[in-house]
Amino acid sequence: MANIKSAKKRILVTKTRYERNKAIKSGVKTAVRKVYAAVDAGDKAAADEALKGAISALSKAASKGVMHKSTASRKVSRLSLAVNKLEA
């Protein structure tokens, strides 16, 4: 265990950020899974709704620095492509 005050603070801050980042990443993964589940089911309406949520989650993650903006953009592009391939 750290003895220096600044080192103790770093441990606390790191833990807080880790938990926050983990929650955000988990939300992104869930949103992306919902899109692919709707696409696999062939449900265009559900896929569109899930896509809106996924884009929002990805954008927030990128803006908060949890995910690189290029990664988020690439994922949005691939999700959009998958949804647009569905014809209802």
Contacts in CASP RR format, 6 or more apart in sequence:
PFRMAT RR
TARGET T0000
AUTHOR 0000-0000-0000
METHOD contacts of the structure
MODEL  1
MANIKSAKKRILVTKTRYERNKAIKSGVKTAVRKVYAAVDAGDKAAADEA
LKGAISALSKAASKGVMHKSTASRKVSRLSLAVNKLEA
2 8 0 8 1.000
2 10 0 8 1.000
2 11 0 8 1.000
21 66 0 8 1.000
24 57 0 8 1.000
24 60 0 8 1.000
24 61 0 8 1.000
24 64 0 8 1.000
24 66 0 8 1.000
25 61 0 8 1.000
25 66 0 8 1.000
25 67 0 8 1.000
27 57 0 8 1.000
28 54 0 8 1.000
28 57 0 8 1.000
28 58 0 8 1.000
28 61 0 8 1.000
28 67 0 8 1.000
31 50 0 8 1.000
31 53 0 8 1.000
31 54 0 8 1.000
31 56 0 8 1.000
31 57 0 8 1.000
31 58 0 8 1.000
32 54 0 8 1.000
32 58 0 8 1.000
32 75 0 8 1.000
32 79 0 8 1.000
34 50 0 8 1.000
34 54 0 8 1.000
35 47 0 8 1.000
35 50 0 8 1.000
35 51 0 8 1.000
35 54 0 8 1.000
35 79 0 8 1.000
35 82 0 8 1.000
35 83 0 8 1.000
36 79 0 8 1.000
36 82 0 8 1.000
37 50 0 8 1.000
38 46 0 8 1.000
38 47 0 8 1.000
38 49 0 8 1.000
38 50 0 8 1.000
39 47 0 8 1.000
39 82 0 8 1.000
39 83 0 8 1.000
39 85 0 8 1.000
39 86 0 8 1.000
42 86 0 8 1.000
44 83 0 8 1.000
44 86 0 8 1.000
44 87 0 8 1.000
44 88 0 8 1.000
45 88 0 8 1.000
47 82 0 8 1.000
47 83 0 8 1.000
47 86 0 8 1.000
48 83 0 8 1.000
51 79 0 8 1.000
51 80 0 8 1.000
51 83 0 8 1.000
54 75 0 8 1.000
54 76 0 8 1.000
54 79 0 8 1.000
55 76 0 8 1.000
55 79 0 8 1.000
58 67 0 8 1.000
58 72 0 8 1.000
58 75 0 8 1.000
58 76 0 8 1.000
59 72 0 8 1.000
59 76 0 8 1.000
61 67 0 8 1.000
61 72 0 8 1.000
62 68 0 8 1.000
62 69 0 8 1.000
62 71 0 8 1.000
62 72 0 8 1.000
62 73 0 8 1.000
END
